[in-house]
Amino acid sequence: MHPTLTFDLIQADHRDRIETARLLSRHAARRAAARPVPETRGRPPERVPRPRPRLLLVAASAVGAIR
């Protein structure tokens, strides 16, 4: 009888597949980390203008002076 049983062959194949999957997973994680996020590509988003308190005070006092 041959010293390598079918069970040993299956177990070795299983170990090889697990190791290959582990290496591919590490490689994919590195590629994903190196790839820029879609939101960071291209032109940056425009700032939403927020009213400034000083300008609101000036506008409110001008409107109050007219009335």
C-alpha positions, 0 to 999 in steps of 0.5 A: 500500500502506498504511504500517502492515503487519499485522506492525506492528499485531501488534507494537503490540498485543503491546506494549500487552498487555505494558504492560497486564499489567505495570501490572496486576501492579504493581497486584496487588502493591500490593493484596496488600501492603496486604491483611493476612495471614490469620494477623494477623486477629482474636484473637491466638493464645494463648501456650503456657504453659511451665513456669518453672524457679523453679516447678519447683524449688519443686514438686520440693522440696515433693514431696521434703519430703513423702517 
